[in-house]
């Protein structure tokens, strides 16, 4: 099987966190890693990994998209990331032997290769270049997370939502006659978790955007009709908004 990727480069000339693990490996190393596990298929909305569960394996996503979420003791759920074709998930727990730090759920039909922890660790020991690429991916993800937290600290919820919608349109958008359809289905609660707001707040903001003809929404469907308006909101920084 061949995975197609478009390399994304950071401002410092290095790969950024959007480039998945398999795309960072030489073809022979990627093939060797995939051969170590067995392929499974997950239906939409099926959990692949559960937060706090004991660790046993890692997953290599071949097709389909997943969401990574974490829940706090008070029940608030944050959307941490989206992982798709070529991505590795569960690797942190595999290396530290600690319980899972997040839940991973299929957003659409997902095919993945499941590899037992010890098998994965042995592979990294035999293939130092793969180990270095995994370390680089972890660093890229950490840097991106730090940058996002810094940027969001200076933005209102309205601005953060506009930034998120533009990113979803850029990375997961499909252009249609009506606008840019976001192909990854996310609920209002998941959007709220991604911008650090309540579901009610995000629902009010989306209603305002719908009333203004900026977006259209349906059941887990999102269409960006006026990205120019979202750009203006994202760059506005109004006081006390």
Order of alpha helices (4+ residues) and beta strands (2+ residues): alpha-alpha-beta-beta-beta-beta-beta-beta-alpha-beta-beta-alpha-alpha-alpha-beta-beta-alpha-alpha-beta-beta-alpha
